[in-house]
Amino acid sequence: MLKMALDTGAATAGYWWFVLPPGIAIVIVVLSFTLAGRALEAVVNPTLRGR
């Protein structure tokens, strides 16, 4: 969806709603996986429990 929006020039033509929601969705997914991985590491790794 982002590729299509960038290929058609939606960002420069003022159609921000073709670029912003998919970009925010990607950021949220990456952030959730990162935070879940850090939480799992804190539970599983015994050296981090003392901190």
N, CA, C and O atoms as a MOPAC input file, in Angstrom:
PM7 MOZYME 1SCF
protein

 N      0.82600 1    -1.18100 1     0.00000 1
 C      0.00000 1     0.00000 1     0.00000 1
 C      0.87800 1     1.25500 1     0.00000 1
 O      0.60200 1     2.22300 1    -0.70900 1
 N      1.92300 1     1.21700 1     0.79800 1
 C      2.84400 1     2.35800 1     0.80600 1
 C      3.55700 1     2.50800 1    -0.53100 1
 O      3.74000 1     3.62300 1    -1.02100 1
 N      3.95800 1     1.39300 1    -1.11700 1
 C      4.64100 1     1.45100 1    -2.41400 1
 C      3.72900 1     2.04800 1    -3.47400 1
 O      4.16300 1     2.87400 1    -4.27600 1
 N      2.46400 1     1.63200 1    -3.48000 1
 C      1.52900 1     2.17500 1    -4.46000 1
 C      1.32100 1     3.67200 1    -4.23700 1
 O      1.25700 1     4.44000 1    -5.19700 1
 N      1.21600 1     4.08300 1    -2.98800 1
 C      1.01600 1     5.49800 1    -2.68800 1
 C      2.22700 1     6.32600 1    -3.09800 1
 O      2.08000 1     7.43300 1    -3.61700 1
 N      3.41200 1     5.79500 1    -2.86800 1
 C      4.61500 1     6.52600 1    -3.24600 1
 C      4.83100 1     6.52200 1    -4.75500 1
 O      5.33600 1     7.49800 1    -5.31100 1
 N      4.44900 1     5.42000 1    -5.42800 1
 C      4.59200 1     5.36800 1    -6.88900 1
 C      3.65100 1     6.34300 1    -7.58700 1
 O      4.01400 1     6.92200 1    -8.61100 1
 N      2.45800 1     6.53100 1    -7.05300 1
 C      1.49900 1     7.42300 1    -7.68000 1
 C      1.66700 1     8.86900 1    -7.25000 1
 O      0.99900 1     9.75500 1    -7.78300 1
 N      2.54200 1     9.11900 1    -6.30300 1
 C      2.79300 1    10.49000 1    -5.86300 1
 C      1.74600 1    11.01300 1    -4.89500 1
 O      1.48800 1    12.21600 1    -4.85000 1
 N      1.14900 1    10.13500 1    -4.13300 1
 C      0.09800 1    10.55000 1    -3.20500 1
 C      0.64400 1    11.45900 1    -2.11100 1
 O     -0.05100 1    12.37500 1    -1.66900 1
 N      1.84800 1    11.22900 1    -1.67600 1
 C      2.41500 1    12.03400 1    -0.58700 1
 C      2.66100 1    13.47400 1    -1.04100 1
 O      2.42600 1    14.41500 1    -0.28300 1
 N      3.12400 1    13.64000 1    -2.25400 1
 C      3.40800 1    14.98900 1    -2.73600 1
 C      2.17100 1    15.70200 1    -3.26200 1
 O      2.17100 1    16.92800 1    -3.38000 1
 N      1.11300 1    14.95300 1    -3.58100 1
 C     -0.11400 1    15.55300 1    -4.10000 1
 C     -1.05800 1    15.98500 1    -2.97400 1
 O     -2.10400 1    16.57900 1    -3.23600 1
 N     -0.69900 1    15.69200 1    -1.74200 1
 C     -1.52700 1    16.10700 1    -0.61800 1
 C     -2.46100 1    15.03500 1    -0.10200 1
 O     -3.27000 1    15.30700 1     0.78600 1
 N     -2.37800 1    13.83200 1    -0.62600 1
 C     -3.22000 1    12.73400 1    -0.14500 1
 C     -2.50000 1    11.99000 1     0.97600 1
 O     -2.07300 1    10.85100 1     0.79100 1
 N     -2.36600 1    12.62100 1     2.12200 1
 C     -1.58800 1    12.07600 1     3.23900 1
 C     -2.23000 1    10.82500 1     3.81900 1
 O     -1.53400 1    10.00900 1     4.42400 1
 N     -3.54700 1    10.64900 1     3.65100 1
 C     -4.22000 1     9.49600 1     4.25400 1
 C     -3.86900 1     8.19000 1     3.55400 1
 O     -4.17400 1     7.11800 1     4.07700 1
 N     -3.23400 1     8.25000 1     2.38200 1
 C     -2.74600 1     7.03700 1     1.73700 1
 C     -1.39600 1     6.60400 1     2.29500 1
 O     -0.99500 1     5.45300 1     2.12200 1
 N     -0.69400 1     7.51600 1     2.96200 1
 C      0.65400 1     7.23200 1     3.45100 1
 C      0.68000 1     7.08700 1     4.96600 1
 O      1.33200 1     6.18200 1     5.48700 1
 N     -0.00700 1     7.94700 1     5.66600 1
 C      0.09900 1     7.99700 1     7.12300 1
 C     -0.45700 1     6.76100 1     7.84500 1
 O      0.27100 1     6.20000 1     8.66400 1
 N     -1.67500 1     6.29900 1     7.60700 1
 C     -2.18100 1     5.12900 1     8.34300 1
 C     -1.36100 1     3.84600 1     8.15000 1
 O     -1.09800 1     3.15800 1     9.13700 1
 N     -0.94100 1     3.48900 1     6.91400 1
 C     -0.09500 1     2.30000 1     6.79600 1
 C      1.26500 1     2.48000 1     7.47000 1
 O      1.80800 1     1.52900 1     8.03300 1
 N      1.81000 1     3.67900 1     7.41700 1
 C      3.09000 1     3.93600 1     8.08200 1
 C      2.97800 1     3.80700 1     9.58700 1
 O      3.85400 1     3.23600 1    10.23500 1
 N      1.90000 1     4.33800 1    10.14400 1
 C      1.67600 1     4.22400 1    11.59100 1
 C      1.44700 1     2.77100 1    11.98400 1
 O      1.91200 1     2.33200 1    13.03600 1
 N      0.73200 1     2.01900 1    11.14400 1
 C      0.49600 1     0.60500 1    11.43300 1
 C      1.81000 1    -0.17600 1    11.46900 1
 O      1.99600 1    -1.03300 1    12.33300 1
 N      2.70600 1     0.10800 1    10.55300 1
 C      4.00400 1    -0.56600 1    10.53800 1
 C      4.79400 1    -0.21800 1    11.79100 1
 O      5.41400 1    -1.09300 1    12.39500 1
 N      4.77800 1     1.03900 1    12.18400 1
 C      5.49000 1     1.46000 1    13.39400 1
 C      4.92400 1     0.76600 1    14.63400 1
 O      5.68500 1     0.33200 1    15.49900 1
 N      3.61200 1     0.66100 1    14.72800 1
 C      2.98300 1     0.01300 1    15.88700 1
 C      3.32800 1    -1.46900 1    15.94800 1
 O      3.60400 1    -1.99400 1    17.02700 1
 N      3.31700 1    -2.15200 1    14.80500 1
 C      3.65300 1    -3.58100 1    14.77600 1
 C      5.10200 1    -3.80300 1    15.18900 1
 O      5.39000 1    -4.68700 1    15.99600 1
 N      6.00900 1    -3.01400 1    14.64400 1
 C      7.43100 1    -3.16900 1    14.99000 1
 C      7.66400 1    -2.85900 1    16.46400 1
 O      8.40900 1    -3.57200 1    17.13600 1
 N      7.03800 1    -1.80600 1    16.97200 1
 C      7.19100 1    -1.45700 1    18.38100 1
 C      6.62100 1    -2.53400 1    19.28800 1
 O      7.21000 1    -2.83500 1    20.32700 1
 N      5.49100 1    -3.11900 1    18.92100 1
 C      4.90600 1    -4.16400 1    19.77100 1
 C      5.78400 1    -5.40500 1    19.81000 1
 O      5.95900 1    -6.00400 1    20.87100 1
 N      6.34400 1    -5.80200 1    18.65900 1
 C      7.25100 1    -6.94800 1    18.66400 1
 C      8.51600 1    -6.65400 1    19.47200 1
 O      9.02000 1    -7.53100 1    20.17400 1
 N      9.01900 1    -5.44900 1    19.37800 1
 C     10.21000 1    -5.08100 1    20.14600 1
 C      9.93400 1    -5.12000 1    21.64500 1
 O     10.72300 1    -5.67700 1    22.40800 1
 N      8.82800 1    -4.53600 1    22.06400 1
 C      8.49700 1    -4.52300 1    23.48100 1
 C      8.17700 1    -5.91500 1    24.00500 1
 O      8.53600 1    -6.24700 1    25.13500 1
 N      7.50600 1    -6.73400 1    23.19900 1
 C      7.21700 1    -8.11400 1    23.61200 1
 C      8.51300 1    -8.91300 1    23.73400 1
 O      8.66300 1    -9.71100 1    24.65900 1
 N      9.43700 1    -8.70600 1    22.81700 1
 C     10.73100 1    -9.39100 1    22.89100 1
 C     11.53700 1    -8.98800 1    24.10800 1
 O     12.17400 1    -9.82900 1    24.74100 1
 N     11.51400 1    -7.70400 1    24.44000 1
 C     12.24100 1    -7.24600 1    25.62600 1
 C     11.60600 1    -7.77900 1    26.89900 1
 O     12.31400 1    -8.13000 1    27.84300 1
 N     10.27000 1    -7.84500 1    26.93800 1
 C      9.58800 1    -8.39400 1    28.11400 1
 C      9.87500 1    -9.87900 1    28.25900 1
 O     10.10300 1   -10.36000 1    29.36900 1
 N      9.86800 1   -10.60200 1    27.16700 1
 C     10.18400 1   -12.02900 1    27.21200 1
 C     11.62600 1   -12.25200 1    27.63900 1
 O     11.91900 1   -13.18200 1    28.39100 1
 N     12.51500 1   -11.40900 1    27.16700 1
 C     13.92000 1   -11.52700 1    27.57200 1
 C     14.08100 1   -11.26200 1    29.06400 1
 O     14.87500 1   -11.93200 1    29.72500 1
 N     13.35100 1   -10.30500 1    29.59900 1
 C     13.43800 1   -10.00100 1    31.01900 1
 C     12.90500 1   -11.15400 1    31.86600 1
 O     13.38200 1   -11.36500 1    32.98100 1
 N     11.93800 1   -11.89200 1    31.36600 1
 C     11.38800 1   -13.02900 1    32.11400 1
 C     12.30300 1   -14.24000 1    32.02100 1
 O     12.50400 1   -14.94400 1    33.01200 1
 N     12.86300 1   -14.49200 1    30.83300 1
 C     13.62900 1   -15.70700 1    30.60400 1
 C     15.08100 1   -15.57700 1    31.05000 1
 O     15.65200 1   -16.54500 1    31.55300 1
 N     15.68000 1   -14.43000 1    30.88100 1
 C     17.10100 1   -14.23400 1    31.18600 1
 C     17.28700 1   -13.99000 1    32.68100 1
 O     16.83600 1   -12.96400 1    33.19000 1
 N     17.93100 1   -14.89200 1    33.38800 1
 C     18.06200 1   -14.73900 1    34.84300 1
 C     18.99500 1   -13.60400 1    35.25400 1
 O     18.88400 1   -13.10200 1    36.37300 1
 N     19.90800 1   -13.19000 1    34.38500 1
 C     20.82900 1   -12.12000 1    34.77400 1
 C     20.13100 1   -10.76400 1    34.81000 1
 O     20.61400 1    -9.84100 1    35.46500 1
 N     19.01400 1   -10.63200 1    34.12400 1
 C     18.28300 1    -9.37500 1    34.12200 1
 C     17.30700 1    -9.25300 1    35.28800 1
 O     16.81000 1    -8.16300 1    35.56900 1
 N     17.03100 1   -10.35600 1    35.96100 1
 C     16.05500 1   -10.33300 1    37.06500 1
 C     16.53600 1    -9.53700 1    38.25300 1
 O     15.72300 1    -8.96600 1    38.97900 1
 N     17.83200 1    -9.48300 1    38.47300 1
 C     18.37900 1    -8.78000 1    39.62900 1
 C     18.37600 1    -7.27500 1    39.48600 1
 O     18.56600 1    -6.56200 1    40.47100 1
 N     18.16900 1    -6.78600 1    38.30400 1
 C     18.22300 1    -5.33800 1    38.06000 1
 C     16.93100 1    -4.67200 1    38.36800 1
 O     16.81100 1    -3.45700 1    38.21500 1

